[in-house]
Amino acid sequence: MLEKNAQLLVYKWLKSLRFPNGHASNMSRLVNLEDCRLFGMKSHDCYMFMQTLIPLAFRDLLPKGIWDALTKISHFFKDICSSKLNVEYIERLQMNIVETLCKLGMIFPPSFFDSRSISLYINCSRQKLEDRSNIDGCTYLNG
């Protein structure tokens, strides 16, 4: 868990972000600096945060091992949601996600994970392999 000062830095950074029109919501509207929390995020905002902003937001605030694990899970989501993947790359993603989940398991308490979320990460890449015709990106993470 980040200290209050570090949390405030992240939320101030998020409040100052600007994206091109149509790329993402105005993140500054979603930030409550007084409570240090995000609210009202739509699914696309969550995807943007997971896939793009996590590595940037926490790079200088977390120890390297923790930041590496979070960055790897972030890159996994970005890669698995891509509409163009080759079979070898998906197989590599599938092997790497197991290693990444082990690293995250050493960082976060067991209550952070449940069996459904772990199998979701692994099955996400497996489904992508089986359904090569699907180009809908992240349909497997929508529910």
Wavefront OBJ file of the C-alpha trace (Angstrom):
o trace
v 0.000 0.000 0.000
v 1.257 3.447 -0.841
v 1.723 6.096 1.788
v -0.770 8.962 1.768
v 1.744 11.354 0.135
v 2.473 8.879 -2.661
v -1.246 8.270 -3.183
v -1.816 11.994 -3.445
v 0.948 12.253 -6.073
v -0.737 9.572 -8.193
v -4.157 11.209 -7.922
v -2.758 14.656 -8.733
v -0.975 13.161 -11.746
v -4.213 11.499 -12.891
v -6.086 14.764 -12.398
v -3.608 16.556 -14.671
v -3.738 13.976 -17.525
v -5.130 14.999 -20.877
v -5.920 12.605 -23.725
v -6.812 13.233 -27.363
v -10.551 13.477 -27.997
v -12.185 10.069 -28.113
v -9.161 8.236 -26.707
v -10.304 8.150 -23.072
v -12.542 10.003 -20.658
v -11.449 13.177 -19.002
v -9.672 11.468 -16.089
v -9.658 14.635 -14.032
v -13.444 14.276 -13.599
v -12.958 10.810 -12.093
v -10.451 11.852 -9.412
v -11.427 12.912 -5.899
v -8.294 14.419 -4.348
v -9.835 14.870 -0.894
v -10.711 11.178 -0.493
v -7.829 9.930 -2.682
v -10.051 7.761 -4.831
v -11.337 7.267 -8.341
v -15.066 7.172 -9.001
v -17.402 6.812 -11.950
v -14.959 4.931 -14.163
v -16.493 3.299 -17.210
v -15.145 -0.002 -18.524
v -12.981 1.742 -21.160
v -11.474 3.950 -18.428
v -10.578 0.823 -16.455
v -8.965 -0.723 -19.525
v -6.978 2.448 -20.132
v -5.856 2.493 -16.510
v -4.892 -1.201 -16.477
v -3.221 -1.283 -19.870
v -1.509 2.081 -20.066
v -1.459 4.113 -16.884
v -0.427 1.618 -14.177
v 3.175 1.306 -15.420
v 3.479 5.077 -15.731
v 1.739 6.035 -12.500
v 3.693 3.768 -10.170
v 7.132 3.632 -11.814
v 8.877 5.908 -9.318
v 6.699 5.081 -6.305
v 7.017 1.313 -5.932
v 9.995 -0.996 -5.458
v 11.266 -2.390 -8.757
v 10.008 -5.957 -8.131
v 6.468 -4.821 -7.422
v 6.468 -2.366 -10.310
v 7.756 -5.094 -12.673
v 4.944 -7.472 -11.693
v 2.269 -4.783 -12.119
v 3.764 -3.766 -15.457
v 3.751 -7.357 -16.687
v 0.079 -7.838 -15.808
v -0.658 -4.513 -17.481
v 1.162 -5.587 -20.646
v -0.665 -8.936 -20.550
v -4.019 -7.136 -20.696
v -2.813 -4.849 -23.451
v -1.477 -7.763 -25.510
v -4.395 -10.129 -24.985
v -6.844 -7.396 -26.004
v -5.011 -6.845 -29.265
v -6.930 -7.921 -32.345
v -3.791 -9.213 -34.069
v -1.802 -11.902 -32.278
v 0.093 -14.851 -33.655
v -0.117 -18.320 -32.103
v 3.466 -18.391 -30.817
v 3.033 -15.050 -29.078
v -0.200 -16.156 -27.391
v 1.508 -19.329 -26.153
v 4.322 -17.193 -24.716
v 1.734 -14.921 -23.072
v 0.100 -17.952 -21.516
v 3.392 -19.132 -19.999
v 4.355 -15.635 -18.833
v 1.037 -14.950 -17.101
v 1.579 -17.913 -14.784
v 4.980 -16.517 -13.775
v 3.511 -13.036 -13.334
v 0.680 -14.353 -11.156
v 3.253 -16.137 -8.981
v 5.139 -12.863 -8.537
v 1.924 -11.042 -7.673
v 1.071 -13.851 -5.235
v 4.310 -13.152 -3.370
v 3.528 -9.425 -3.187
v -0.168 -9.329 -2.360
v -2.014 -11.251 0.376
v -3.902 -14.419 -0.625
v -7.231 -12.632 -0.200
v -6.273 -10.432 -3.182
v -6.700 -13.407 -5.512
v -9.510 -15.866 -5.884
v -9.533 -18.983 -8.015
v -11.875 -17.355 -10.542
v -9.551 -14.429 -11.258
v -6.491 -16.655 -11.642
v -8.269 -18.991 -14.041
v -9.625 -15.955 -15.930
v -6.113 -14.736 -16.708
v -4.960 -18.147 -17.881
v -8.134 -19.010 -19.796
v -8.129 -15.602 -21.456
v -5.067 -16.503 -23.503
v -6.305 -20.064 -24.049
v -9.599 -18.758 -25.478
v -7.710 -16.369 -27.728
v -5.758 -19.361 -29.088
v -8.873 -21.449 -29.693
v -10.902 -18.679 -31.314
v -8.450 -17.204 -33.795
v -11.270 -15.681 -35.811
v -12.327 -13.386 -32.931
v -11.089 -9.858 -33.427
v -13.255 -8.212 -30.777
v -10.255 -7.561 -28.540
v -11.101 -7.845 -24.896
v -14.476 -9.611 -25.055
v -13.262 -12.215 -22.574
v -12.762 -9.613 -19.858
v -16.200 -8.075 -20.176
v -17.906 -10.298 -17.696
l 1 2 3 4 5 6 7 8 9 10 11 12 13 14 15 16 17 18 19 20 21 22 23 24 25 26 27 28 29 30 31 32 33 34 35 36 37 38 39 40 41 42 43 44 45 46 47 48 49 50 51 52 53 54 55 56 57 58 59 60 61 62 63 64 65 66 67 68 69 70 71 72 73 74 75 76 77 78 79 80 81 82 83 84 85 86 87 88 89 90 91 92 93 94 95 96 97 98 99 100 101 102 103 104 105 106 107 108 109 110 111 112 113 114 115 116 117 118 119 120 121 122 123 124 125 126 127 128 129 130 131 132 133 134 135 136 137 138 139 140 141 142 143
